[in-house]
Amino acid sequence: MDYISALVPPVVMAVAFTALIVTIVKSQGGANKAKEDAAVDAAIARAESERQARPSAS
């Protein structure tokens, strides 16, 4: 029975890791993709406008 107790933690971790990967893959794209892209585009635009608004030090 020692071999069963030795194998249980790696099997549990493998199942948890697989579930994590499946969740990550499923969350890519879909309905949330447009919201995520819009948030990133807004952050980039805000950073770009702040960079252009500051006078250059050269």
C-alpha distance matrix in Angstrom:
0.0 3.8 5.4 5.4 6.7 8.8 10.2 11.2 14.1 15.7 15.6 17.2 19.7 20.6 21.3 23.3 25.2 26.0 27.3 29.4 30.9 31.8 33.4 35.4 36.6 37.6 39.5 41.7 45.0 45.9 47.9 46.9 48.0 51.6 51.1 49.1 51.7 54.5 53.0 52.6 56.1 57.6 55.9 57.2 60.7 60.8 59.8 62.4 65.1 64.5 64.6 67.9 69.4 69.1 71.9 71.0 71.3 73.0
3.8 0.0 3.8 5.4 5.2 6.1 8.7 10.2 12.4 13.9 14.7 16.3 18.2 19.4 20.7 22.4 23.9 25.2 26.7 28.3 29.9 31.1 32.7 34.4 35.7 37.1 38.8 40.8 44.2 45.4 47.5 46.1 47.1 50.7 50.2 47.9 50.5 53.3 51.6 51.0 54.6 56.0 54.2 55.4 58.9 58.9 57.8 60.4 63.2 62.4 62.4 65.8 67.2 66.7 69.5 68.5 68.7 70.3
5.4 3.8 0.0 3.8 5.5 4.9 6.1 8.7 11.1 11.7 12.2 14.6 16.4 16.9 18.4 20.5 21.7 22.7 24.5 26.3 27.4 28.7 30.6 32.1 33.2 34.7 36.6 38.4 41.8 43.1 45.3 44.1 44.8 48.6 48.3 46.0 48.3 51.3 49.9 49.1 52.6 54.2 52.5 53.5 57.1 57.3 56.2 58.6 61.5 60.9 60.8 64.1 65.7 65.3 68.1 67.0 67.3 68.7
5.4 5.4 3.8 0.0 3.8 5.3 5.1 6.2 9.4 10.6 10.3 12.1 14.6 15.2 16.0 18.2 19.9 20.7 22.1 24.2 25.6 26.5 28.2 30.1 31.3 32.4 34.3 36.4 39.7 40.7 42.8 41.7 42.7 46.4 46.0 44.0 46.5 49.3 47.9 47.4 50.9 52.5 50.9 52.1 55.6 55.8 54.9 57.3 60.1 59.6 59.7 62.9 64.5 64.3 67.2 66.2 66.7 68.3
6.7 5.2 5.5 3.8 0.0 3.8 5.5 5.4 7.6 9.9 10.4 11.4 13.5 15.1 16.1 17.5 19.3 20.8 21.9 23.5 25.4 26.6 27.9 29.7 31.2 32.4 34.0 36.1 39.6 40.7 42.6 41.2 42.3 45.9 45.2 43.1 45.7 48.5 46.8 46.3 49.9 51.2 49.5 50.8 54.3 54.3 53.3 55.9 58.7 57.9 58.1 61.4 62.8 62.5 65.4 64.5 64.8 66.6
8.8 6.1 4.9 5.3 3.8 0.0 3.8 5.8 6.9 8.0 9.6 11.2 12.5 13.8 15.6 17.0 18.2 19.8 21.5 22.8 24.2 25.8 27.4 28.7 30.2 31.8 33.3 35.1 38.7 40.1 42.2 40.7 41.4 45.1 44.6 42.2 44.6 47.5 45.8 45.1 48.7 50.1 48.3 49.4 52.9 53.0 51.8 54.3 57.2 56.5 56.4 59.7 61.3 60.8 63.6 62.5 62.8 64.4
10.2 8.7 6.1 5.1 5.5 3.8 0.0 3.8 5.8 5.8 6.3 8.7 10.3 10.8 12.5 14.5 15.6 16.7 18.6 20.2 21.4 22.7 24.5 26.0 27.2 28.7 30.5 32.3 35.8 37.1 39.3 38.0 38.7 42.5 42.1 39.9 42.2 45.2 43.7 43.0 46.5 48.1 46.5 47.5 51.0 51.3 50.3 52.7 55.6 55.0 55.0 58.2 59.9 59.6 62.4 61.4 61.9 63.4
11.2 10.2 8.7 6.2 5.4 5.8 3.8 0.0 3.9 5.7 5.2 6.1 8.6 9.9 10.6 12.2 14.2 15.4 16.5 18.3 20.0 21.1 22.5 24.4 25.8 27.0 28.6 30.8 34.2 35.3 37.2 35.9 37.0 40.6 40.1 38.0 40.6 43.4 41.9 41.4 45.0 46.4 44.8 46.1 49.6 49.7 48.9 51.4 54.1 53.6 53.8 57.0 58.5 58.4 61.3 60.5 61.1 62.8
14.1 12.4 11.1 9.4 7.6 6.9 5.8 3.9 0.0 3.8 5.5 5.1 6.1 8.6 10.0 10.5 12.1 14.2 15.3 16.3 18.3 19.9 21.0 22.5 24.3 25.7 26.9 29.0 32.6 33.9 35.8 34.1 35.1 38.7 38.0 35.7 38.3 41.0 39.3 38.8 42.4 43.7 41.9 43.2 46.7 46.7 45.7 48.3 51.1 50.4 50.5 53.9 55.3 55.0 57.9 57.1 57.6 59.3
15.7 13.9 11.7 10.6 9.9 8.0 5.8 5.7 3.8 0.0 3.8 5.5 5.1 6.0 8.6 9.8 10.3 12.1 14.1 15.1 16.3 18.2 19.8 20.9 22.3 24.1 25.6 27.2 30.8 32.4 34.6 33.0 33.6 37.3 36.9 34.5 36.8 39.8 38.2 37.4 40.9 42.5 40.8 41.8 45.3 45.6 44.5 46.9 49.8 49.3 49.2 52.5 54.1 53.9 56.7 55.7 56.2 57.8
15.6 14.7 12.2 10.3 10.4 9.6 6.3 5.2 5.5 3.8 0.0 3.8 5.4 5.0 6.2 8.6 9.8 10.5 12.3 14.2 15.4 16.5 18.3 20.0 21.1 22.5 24.4 26.2 29.6 30.9 33.1 31.9 32.6 36.4 36.1 34.0 36.3 39.3 38.0 37.5 40.9 42.6 41.1 42.2 45.6 46.1 45.3 47.6 50.4 50.1 50.2 53.3 55.0 55.0 58.0 57.1 57.8 59.4
17.2 16.3 14.6 12.1 11.4 11.2 8.7 6.1 5.1 5.5 3.8 0.0 3.8 5.4 5.2 6.2 8.6 9.9 10.6 12.3 14.3 15.4 16.5 18.4 20.1 21.1 22.6 24.8 28.3 29.4 31.2 29.9 30.9 34.6 34.0 32.0 34.6 37.4 35.9 35.6 39.1 40.5 39.1 40.5 43.8 44.0 43.4 45.9 48.5 48.2 48.5 51.6 53.1 53.2 56.2 55.6 56.3 58.1
19.7 18.2 16.4 14.6 13.5 12.5 10.3 8.6 6.1 5.1 5.4 3.8 0.0 3.8 5.4 5.0 6.0 8.5 9.8 10.4 12.2 14.1 15.2 16.4 18.3 19.8 21.0 22.9 26.5 28.0 30.0 28.3 29.0 32.7 32.1 29.8 32.3 35.1 33.5 32.9 36.5 38.0 36.3 37.6 41.0 41.2 40.4 42.8 45.6 45.1 45.3 48.5 50.0 50.0 52.9 52.2 52.9 54.6
20.6 19.4 16.9 15.2 15.1 13.8 10.8 9.9 8.6 6.0 5.0 5.4 3.8 0.0 3.8 5.5 5.1 6.1 8.6 9.8 10.6 12.2 14.2 15.3 16.5 18.2 20.0 21.5 25.0 26.6 28.9 27.6 28.0 31.8 31.7 29.3 31.6 34.6 33.4 32.7 36.0 37.8 36.4 37.4 40.8 41.4 40.6 42.8 45.7 45.5 45.5 48.6 50.3 50.4 53.3 52.5 53.3 54.9
21.3 20.7 18.4 16.0 16.1 15.6 12.5 10.6 10.0 8.6 6.2 5.2 5.4 3.8 0.0 3.8 5.5 5.1 6.2 8.6 10.0 10.5 12.3 14.3 15.4 16.4 18.3 20.4 23.7 24.8 26.9 25.9 26.7 30.4 30.3 28.3 30.8 33.7 32.6 32.3 35.6 37.3 36.2 37.4 40.6 41.2 40.7 43.0 45.7 45.7 46.0 48.9 50.6 50.9 54.0 53.3 54.4 56.0
23.3 22.4 20.5 18.2 17.5 17.0 14.5 12.2 10.5 9.8 8.6 6.2 5.0 5.5 3.8 0.0 3.8 5.4 5.1 6.2 8.7 9.9 10.5 12.4 14.3 15.3 16.5 18.8 22.3 23.5 25.3 23.8 24.8 28.4 27.9 25.8 28.5 31.2 29.8 29.6 33.1 34.5 33.2 34.7 37.9 38.2 37.8 40.2 42.8 42.6 43.1 46.1 47.6 47.8 51.0 50.4 51.5 53.3
25.2 23.9 21.7 19.9 19.3 18.2 15.6 14.2 12.1 10.3 9.8 8.6 6.0 5.1 5.5 3.8 0.0 3.8 5.4 5.0 6.2 8.6 9.8 10.6 12.3 14.2 15.4 17.0 20.6 22.3 24.5 22.8 23.3 27.0 26.7 24.3 26.6 29.6 28.3 27.7 31.1 32.8 31.4 32.5 35.9 36.4 35.7 37.9 40.7 40.6 40.8 43.8 45.5 45.7 48.7 48.0 49.0 50.6
26.0 25.2 22.7 20.7 20.8 19.8 16.7 15.4 14.2 12.1 10.5 9.9 8.5 6.1 5.1 5.4 3.8 0.0 3.8 5.4 5.2 6.1 8.6 9.9 10.6 12.2 14.2 15.8 19.1 20.6 23.0 21.9 22.3 26.1 26.3 24.1 26.3 29.4 28.6 28.0 31.2 33.1 32.1 33.1 36.3 37.2 36.7 38.7 41.5 41.7 41.9 44.7 46.6 47.0 50.0 49.3 50.6 52.1
27.3 26.7 24.5 22.1 21.9 21.5 18.6 16.5 15.3 14.1 12.3 10.6 9.8 8.6 6.2 5.1 5.4 3.8 0.0 3.8 5.5 5.1 6.1 8.6 9.9 10.5 12.2 14.6 17.8 18.8 20.8 19.7 20.7 24.3 24.2 22.4 24.9 27.8 26.9 26.8 30.0 31.7 30.8 32.2 35.3 35.9 35.8 38.0 40.5 40.7 41.3 44.0 45.6 46.3 49.4 49.0 50.4 52.1
29.4 28.3 26.3 24.2 23.5 22.8 20.2 18.3 16.3 15.1 14.2 12.3 10.4 9.8 8.6 6.2 5.0 5.4 3.8 0.0 3.8 5.5 5.1 6.2 8.7 9.9 10.7 12.8 16.3 17.8 19.7 18.0 18.7 22.4 22.0 19.8 22.3 25.2 24.0 23.7 27.1 28.7 27.6 28.9 32.1 32.6 32.3 34.6 37.2 37.3 37.7 40.6 42.2 42.7 45.8 45.4 46.7 48.5
30.9 29.9 27.4 25.6 25.4 24.2 21.4 20.0 18.3 16.3 15.4 14.3 12.2 10.6 10.0 8.7 6.2 5.2 5.5 3.8 0.0 3.8 5.4 5.1 6.1 8.5 9.9 11.0 14.6 16.5 19.0 17.5 17.6 21.4 21.5 19.2 21.2 24.4 23.6 22.9 26.0 28.1 27.2 28.0 31.2 32.2 31.8 33.7 36.5 36.9 37.1 39.7 41.6 42.2 45.2 44.6 46.0 47.5
31.8 31.1 28.7 26.5 26.6 25.8 22.7 21.1 19.9 18.2 16.5 15.4 14.1 12.2 10.5 9.9 8.6 6.1 5.1 5.5 3.8 0.0 3.8 5.5 5.2 6.1 8.6 10.2 13.3 14.5 17.0 16.2 16.7 20.4 20.9 19.1 21.2 24.3 23.9 23.6 26.5 28.6 28.1 29.1 32.1 33.2 33.2 35.0 37.6 38.2 38.7 41.2 43.0 43.9 47.0 46.6 48.2 49.8
33.4 32.7 30.6 28.2 27.9 27.4 24.5 22.5 21.0 19.8 18.3 16.5 15.2 14.2 12.3 10.5 9.8 8.6 6.1 5.1 5.4 3.8 0.0 3.8 5.5 5.2 6.1 8.9 12.0 12.9 14.8 13.6 14.6 18.2 18.1 16.5 19.1 21.8 21.2 21.3 24.4 26.0 25.6 27.0 29.8 30.7 30.9 32.9 35.3 35.8 36.6 39.1 40.7 41.6 44.9 44.7 46.4 48.2
35.4 34.4 32.1 30.1 29.7 28.7 26.0 24.4 22.5 20.9 20.0 18.4 16.4 15.3 14.3 12.4 10.6 9.9 8.6 6.2 5.1 5.5 3.8 0.0 3.8 5.5 5.2 6.6 10.3 12.2 14.4 12.6 12.7 16.5 16.5 14.2 16.5 19.5 18.8 18.4 21.5 23.4 22.7 23.8 26.9 27.8 27.8 29.7 32.3 32.8 33.3 35.8 37.6 38.5 41.6 41.3 43.0 44.6
36.6 35.7 33.2 31.3 31.2 30.2 27.2 25.8 24.3 22.3 21.1 20.1 18.3 16.5 15.4 14.3 12.3 10.6 9.9 8.7 6.1 5.2 5.5 3.8 0.0 3.8 5.5 5.4 8.6 10.7 13.6 12.6 12.2 16.0 16.9 14.9 16.5 19.8 19.8 19.2 21.9 24.2 24.0 24.7 27.5 29.0 29.0 30.5 33.2 34.1 34.5 36.7 38.7 39.8 42.8 42.4 44.3 45.7
37.6 37.1 34.7 32.4 32.4 31.8 28.7 27.0 25.7 24.1 22.5 21.1 19.8 18.2 16.4 15.3 14.2 12.2 10.5 9.9 8.5 6.1 5.2 5.5 3.8 0.0 3.8 5.5 7.7 8.4 11.1 10.7 11.2 14.8 15.6 14.5 16.4 19.3 19.5 19.7 22.2 24.2 24.4 25.5 28.0 29.4 29.9 31.5 33.9 34.9 35.6 37.7 39.5 40.9 44.0 43.9 46.0 47.5
39.5 38.8 36.6 34.3 34.0 33.3 30.5 28.6 26.9 25.6 24.4 22.6 21.0 20.0 18.3 16.5 15.4 14.2 12.2 10.7 9.9 8.6 6.1 5.2 5.5 3.8 0.0 3.8 6.3 7.4 9.2 7.7 8.5 12.1 12.3 11.0 13.4 16.1 15.9 16.3 19.0 20.8 20.9 22.3 24.8 25.9 26.5 28.3 30.5 31.5 32.3 34.5 36.1 37.5 40.8 40.8 42.9 44.6
41.7 40.8 38.4 36.4 36.1 35.1 32.3 30.8 29.0 27.2 26.2 24.8 22.9 21.5 20.4 18.8 17.0 15.8 14.6 12.8 11.0 10.2 8.9 6.6 5.4 5.5 3.8 0.0 3.8 6.6 9.2 7.9 6.8 10.6 11.7 9.9 11.3 14.5 14.9 14.6 16.9 19.3 19.5 20.3 22.8 24.4 24.8 26.2 28.7 29.9 30.4 32.4 34.4 35.8 38.9 38.7 40.9 42.4
45.0 44.2 41.8 39.7 39.6 38.7 35.8 34.2 32.6 30.8 29.6 28.3 26.5 25.0 23.7 22.3 20.6 19.1 17.8 16.3 14.6 13.3 12.0 10.3 8.6 7.7 6.3 3.8 0.0 3.8 6.7 6.4 4.6 7.9 10.0 9.1 9.8 12.8 14.1 14.1 15.8 18.2 19.2 19.8 21.8 23.8 24.6 25.6 27.8 29.5 30.2 31.8 33.7 35.5 38.6 38.6 41.0 42.5
45.9 45.4 43.1 40.7 40.7 40.1 37.1 35.3 33.9 32.4 30.9 29.4 28.0 26.6 24.8 23.5 22.3 20.6 18.8 17.8 16.5 14.5 12.9 12.2 10.7 8.4 7.4 6.6 3.8 0.0 3.8 5.6 5.5 7.9 9.9 10.4 11.4 13.6 15.2 16.1 17.4 19.5 20.9 21.9 23.4 25.3 26.6 27.7 29.5 31.3 32.3 33.8 35.5 37.5 40.6 40.9 43.5 45.1
47.9 47.5 45.3 42.8 42.6 42.2 39.3 37.2 35.8 34.6 33.1 31.2 30.0 28.9 26.9 25.3 24.5 23.0 20.8 19.7 19.0 17.0 14.8 14.4 13.6 11.1 9.2 9.2 6.7 3.8 0.0 3.8 5.6 6.4 7.6 9.4 10.8 12.0 13.6 15.3 16.5 17.9 19.7 21.2 22.3 23.9 25.7 26.9 28.3 30.0 31.5 32.8 34.2 36.4 39.7 40.3 43.0 44.8
46.9 46.1 44.1 41.7 41.2 40.7 38.0 35.9 34.1 33.0 31.9 29.9 28.3 27.6 25.9 23.8 22.8 21.9 19.7 18.0 17.5 16.2 13.6 12.6 12.6 10.7 7.7 7.9 6.4 5.6 3.8 0.0 3.8 5.5 5.3 6.1 8.5 9.9 10.7 12.3 14.2 15.4 16.7 18.4 19.9 21.2 22.7 24.3 25.8 27.2 28.7 30.3 31.6 33.6 36.9 37.5 40.1 42.0
48.0 47.1 44.8 42.7 42.3 41.4 38.7 37.0 35.1 33.6 32.6 30.9 29.0 28.0 26.7 24.8 23.3 22.3 20.7 18.7 17.6 16.7 14.6 12.7 12.2 11.2 8.5 6.8 4.6 5.5 5.6 3.8 0.0 3.8 5.5 5.1 6.0 8.4 9.9 10.5 12.0 14.1 15.4 16.4 18.0 19.8 21.1 22.2 24.1 25.7 26.8 28.3 30.0 31.9 35.1 35.5 38.1 39.7
51.6 50.7 48.6 46.4 45.9 45.1 42.5 40.6 38.7 37.3 36.4 34.6 32.7 31.8 30.4 28.4 27.0 26.1 24.3 22.4 21.4 20.4 18.2 16.5 16.0 14.8 12.1 10.6 7.9 7.9 6.4 5.5 3.8 0.0 3.8 5.5 5.1 6.0 8.6 9.9 10.4 12.1 14.2 15.2 16.2 18.1 19.9 20.8 22.1 24.2 25.5 26.6 28.1 30.4 33.6 34.3 37.1 38.7
51.1 50.2 48.3 46.0 45.2 44.6 42.1 40.1 38.0 36.9 36.1 34.0 32.1 31.7 30.3 27.9 26.7 26.3 24.2 22.0 21.5 20.9 18.1 16.5 16.9 15.6 12.3 11.7 10.0 9.9 7.6 5.3 5.5 3.8 0.0 3.8 5.5 5.1 6.2 8.7 9.8 10.5 12.4 14.3 15.2 16.4 18.4 19.9 21.0 22.6 24.3 25.7 26.8 29.0 32.4 33.2 35.9 37.9
49.1 47.9 46.0 44.0 43.1 42.2 39.9 38.0 35.7 34.5 34.0 32.0 29.8 29.3 28.3 25.8 24.3 24.1 22.4 19.8 19.2 19.1 16.5 14.2 14.9 14.5 11.0 9.9 9.1 10.4 9.4 6.1 5.1 5.5 3.8 0.0 3.8 5.4 5.1 6.3 8.6 9.9 10.7 12.4 14.2 15.4 16.7 18.3 20.0 21.3 22.6 24.4 25.8 27.6 30.9 31.5 33.9 35.9
51.7 50.5 48.3 46.5 45.7 44.6 42.2 40.6 38.3 36.8 36.3 34.6 32.3 31.6 30.8 28.5 26.6 26.3 24.9 22.3 21.2 21.2 19.1 16.5 16.5 16.4 13.4 11.3 9.8 11.4 10.8 8.5 6.0 5.1 5.5 3.8 0.0 3.8 5.4 5.2 6.0 8.5 9.9 10.5 12.1 14.1 15.4 16.3 18.1 20.0 21.0 22.4 24.1 26.1 29.2 29.6 32.3 34.0
54.5 53.3 51.3 49.3 48.5 47.5 45.2 43.4 41.0 39.8 39.3 37.4 35.1 34.6 33.7 31.2 29.6 29.4 27.8 25.2 24.4 24.3 21.8 19.5 19.8 19.3 16.1 14.5 12.8 13.6 12.0 9.9 8.4 6.0 5.1 5.4 3.8 0.0 3.8 5.5 5.0 6.1 8.6 9.8 10.4 12.1 14.2 15.1 16.2 18.2 19.8 20.9 22.2 24.5 27.8 28.6 31.5 33.4
53.0 51.6 49.9 47.9 46.8 45.8 43.7 41.9 39.3 38.2 38.0 35.9 33.5 33.4 32.6 29.8 28.3 28.6 26.9 24.0 23.6 23.9 21.2 18.8 19.8 19.5 15.9 14.9 14.1 15.2 13.6 10.7 9.9 8.6 6.2 5.1 5.4 3.8 0.0 3.8 5.5 5.1 6.2 8.7 9.9 10.6 12.4 14.2 15.4 16.6 18.4 20.0 21.0 23.0 26.5 27.3 29.9 32.1
52.6 51.0 49.1 47.4 46.3 45.1 43.0 41.4 38.8 37.4 37.5 35.6 32.9 32.7 32.3 29.6 27.7 28.0 26.8 23.7 22.9 23.6 21.3 18.4 19.2 19.7 16.3 14.6 14.1 16.1 15.3 12.3 10.5 9.9 8.7 6.3 5.2 5.5 3.8 0.0 3.8 5.4 5.1 6.2 8.6 9.8 10.6 12.2 14.2 15.4 16.4 18.3 19.9 21.5 24.8 25.2 27.7 29.6
56.1 54.6 52.6 50.9 49.9 48.7 46.5 45.0 42.4 40.9 40.9 39.1 36.5 36.0 35.6 33.1 31.1 31.2 30.0 27.1 26.0 26.5 24.4 21.5 21.9 22.2 19.0 16.9 15.8 17.4 16.5 14.2 12.0 10.4 9.8 8.6 6.0 5.0 5.5 3.8 0.0 3.8 5.5 5.1 6.1 8.5 9.9 10.4 12.1 14.2 15.2 16.4 18.1 20.3 23.4 23.9 26.8 28.5
57.6 56.0 54.2 52.5 51.2 50.1 48.1 46.4 43.7 42.5 42.6 40.5 38.0 37.8 37.3 34.5 32.8 33.1 31.7 28.7 28.1 28.6 26.0 23.4 24.2 24.2 20.8 19.3 18.2 19.5 17.9 15.4 14.1 12.1 10.5 9.9 8.5 6.1 5.1 5.4 3.8 0.0 3.8 5.5 5.1 6.0 8.6 9.8 10.5 12.2 14.1 15.3 16.3 18.6 22.0 23.0 25.9 28.0
55.9 54.2 52.5 50.9 49.5 48.3 46.5 44.8 41.9 40.8 41.1 39.1 36.3 36.4 36.2 33.2 31.4 32.1 30.8 27.6 27.2 28.1 25.6 22.7 24.0 24.4 20.9 19.5 19.2 20.9 19.7 16.7 15.4 14.2 12.4 10.7 9.9 8.6 6.2 5.1 5.5 3.8 0.0 3.8 5.5 5.1 6.2 8.5 9.9 10.6 12.2 14.3 15.3 16.9 20.4 21.2 23.7 26.0
57.2 55.4 53.5 52.1 50.8 49.4 47.5 46.1 43.2 41.8 42.2 40.5 37.6 37.4 37.4 34.7 32.5 33.1 32.2 28.9 28.0 29.1 27.0 23.8 24.7 25.5 22.3 20.3 19.8 21.9 21.2 18.4 16.4 15.2 14.3 12.4 10.5 9.8 8.7 6.2 5.1 5.5 3.8 0.0 3.8 5.4 5.1 6.0 8.6 9.9 10.5 12.3 14.1 15.7 18.8 19.2 21.9 23.7
60.7 58.9 57.1 55.6 54.3 52.9 51.0 49.6 46.7 45.3 45.6 43.8 41.0 40.8 40.6 37.9 35.9 36.3 35.3 32.1 31.2 32.1 29.8 26.9 27.5 28.0 24.8 22.8 21.8 23.4 22.3 19.9 18.0 16.2 15.2 14.2 12.1 10.4 9.9 8.6 6.1 5.1 5.5 3.8 0.0 3.8 5.5 5.0 6.1 8.6 9.8 10.5 12.1 14.5 17.5 18.4 21.5 23.4
60.8 58.9 57.3 55.8 54.3 53.0 51.3 49.7 46.7 45.6 46.1 44.0 41.2 41.4 41.2 38.2 36.4 37.2 35.9 32.6 32.2 33.2 30.7 27.8 29.0 29.4 25.9 24.4 23.8 25.3 23.9 21.2 19.8 18.1 16.4 15.4 14.1 12.1 10.6 9.8 8.5 6.0 5.1 5.4 3.8 0.0 3.8 5.4 5.2 6.2 8.6 10.0 10.5 12.6 16.1 17.5 20.3 22.7
59.8 57.8 56.2 54.9 53.3 51.8 50.3 48.9 45.7 44.5 45.3 43.4 40.4 40.6 40.7 37.8 35.7 36.7 35.8 32.3 31.8 33.2 30.9 27.8 29.0 29.9 26.5 24.8 24.6 26.6 25.7 22.7 21.1 19.9 18.4 16.7 15.4 14.2 12.4 10.6 9.9 8.6 6.2 5.1 5.5 3.8 0.0 3.8 5.5 5.2 6.1 8.7 9.9 11.0 14.3 15.1 17.6 19.9
62.4 60.4 58.6 57.3 55.9 54.3 52.7 51.4 48.3 46.9 47.6 45.9 42.8 42.8 43.0 40.2 37.9 38.7 38.0 34.6 33.7 35.0 32.9 29.7 30.5 31.5 28.3 26.2 25.6 27.7 26.9 24.3 22.2 20.8 19.9 18.3 16.3 15.1 14.2 12.2 10.4 9.8 8.5 6.0 5.0 5.4 3.8 0.0 3.8 5.4 5.1 6.2 8.6 10.2 13.0 13.6 16.6 18.3
65.1 63.2 61.5 60.1 58.7 57.2 55.6 54.1 51.1 49.8 50.4 48.5 45.6 45.7 45.7 42.8 40.7 41.5 40.5 37.2 36.5 37.6 35.3 32.3 33.2 33.9 30.5 28.7 27.8 29.5 28.3 25.8 24.1 22.1 21.0 20.0 18.1 16.2 15.4 14.2 12.1 10.5 9.9 8.6 6.1 5.2 5.5 3.8 0.0 3.8 5.4 5.1 6.0 8.8 11.8 13.3 16.6 18.7
64.5 62.4 60.9 59.6 57.9 56.5 55.0 53.6 50.4 49.3 50.1 48.2 45.1 45.5 45.7 42.6 40.6 41.7 40.7 37.3 36.9 38.2 35.8 32.8 34.1 34.9 31.5 29.9 29.5 31.3 30.0 27.2 25.7 24.2 22.6 21.3 20.0 18.2 16.6 15.4 14.2 12.2 10.6 9.9 8.6 6.2 5.2 5.4 3.8 0.0 3.8 5.4 5.0 6.4 10.0 11.7 14.5 17.1
64.6 62.4 60.8 59.7 58.1 56.4 55.0 53.8 50.5 49.2 50.2 48.5 45.3 45.5 46.0 43.1 40.8 41.9 41.3 37.7 37.1 38.7 36.6 33.3 34.5 35.6 32.3 30.4 30.2 32.3 31.5 28.7 26.8 25.5 24.3 22.6 21.0 19.8 18.4 16.4 15.2 14.1 12.2 10.5 9.8 8.6 6.1 5.1 5.4 3.8 0.0 3.8 5.5 5.6 8.4 9.0 11.8 14.1
67.9 65.8 64.1 62.9 61.4 59.7 58.2 57.0 53.9 52.5 53.3 51.6 48.5 48.6 48.9 46.1 43.8 44.7 44.0 40.6 39.7 41.2 39.1 35.8 36.7 37.7 34.5 32.4 31.8 33.8 32.8 30.3 28.3 26.6 25.7 24.4 22.4 20.9 20.0 18.3 16.4 15.3 14.3 12.3 10.5 10.0 8.7 6.2 5.1 5.4 3.8 0.0 3.8 5.5 7.4 8.5 12.1 13.8
69.4 67.2 65.7 64.5 62.8 61.3 59.9 58.5 55.3 54.1 55.0 53.1 50.0 50.3 50.6 47.6 45.5 46.6 45.6 42.2 41.6 43.0 40.7 37.6 38.7 39.5 36.1 34.4 33.7 35.5 34.2 31.6 30.0 28.1 26.8 25.8 24.1 22.2 21.0 19.9 18.1 16.3 15.3 14.1 12.1 10.5 9.9 8.6 6.0 5.0 5.5 3.8 0.0 3.8 6.4 9.1 12.3 14.7
69.1 66.7 65.3 64.3 62.5 60.8 59.6 58.4 55.0 53.9 55.0 53.2 50.0 50.4 50.9 47.8 45.7 47.0 46.3 42.7 42.2 43.9 41.6 38.5 39.8 40.9 37.5 35.8 35.5 37.5 36.4 33.6 31.9 30.4 29.0 27.6 26.1 24.5 23.0 21.5 20.3 18.6 16.9 15.7 14.5 12.6 11.0 10.2 8.8 6.4 5.6 5.5 3.8 0.0 3.8 6.3 8.9 11.8
71.9 69.5 68.1 67.2 65.4 63.6 62.4 61.3 57.9 56.7 58.0 56.2 52.9 53.3 54.0 51.0 48.7 50.0 49.4 45.8 45.2 47.0 44.9 41.6 42.8 44.0 40.8 38.9 38.6 40.6 39.7 36.9 35.1 33.6 32.4 30.9 29.2 27.8 26.5 24.8 23.4 22.0 20.4 18.8 17.5 16.1 14.3 13.0 11.8 10.0 8.4 7.4 6.4 3.8 0.0 3.8 6.4 8.9
71.0 68.5 67.0 66.2 64.5 62.5 61.4 60.5 57.1 55.7 57.1 55.6 52.2 52.5 53.3 50.4 48.0 49.3 49.0 45.4 44.6 46.6 44.7 41.3 42.4 43.9 40.8 38.7 38.6 40.9 40.3 37.5 35.5 34.3 33.2 31.5 29.6 28.6 27.3 25.2 23.9 23.0 21.2 19.2 18.4 17.5 15.1 13.6 13.3 11.7 9.0 8.5 9.1 6.3 3.8 0.0 3.8 5.6
71.3 68.7 67.3 66.7 64.8 62.8 61.9 61.1 57.6 56.2 57.8 56.3 52.9 53.3 54.4 51.5 49.0 50.6 50.4 46.7 46.0 48.2 46.4 43.0 44.3 46.0 42.9 40.9 41.0 43.5 43.0 40.1 38.1 37.1 35.9 33.9 32.3 31.5 29.9 27.7 26.8 25.9 23.7 21.9 21.5 20.3 17.6 16.6 16.6 14.5 11.8 12.1 12.3 8.9 6.4 3.8 0.0 3.8
73.0 70.3 68.7 68.3 66.6 64.4 63.4 62.8 59.3 57.8 59.4 58.1 54.6 54.9 56.0 53.3 50.6 52.1 52.1 48.5 47.5 49.8 48.2 44.6 45.7 47.5 44.6 42.4 42.5 45.1 44.8 42.0 39.7 38.7 37.9 35.9 34.0 33.4 32.1 29.6 28.5 28.0 26.0 23.7 23.4 22.7 19.9 18.3 18.7 17.1 14.1 13.8 14.7 11.8 8.9 5.6 3.8 0.0
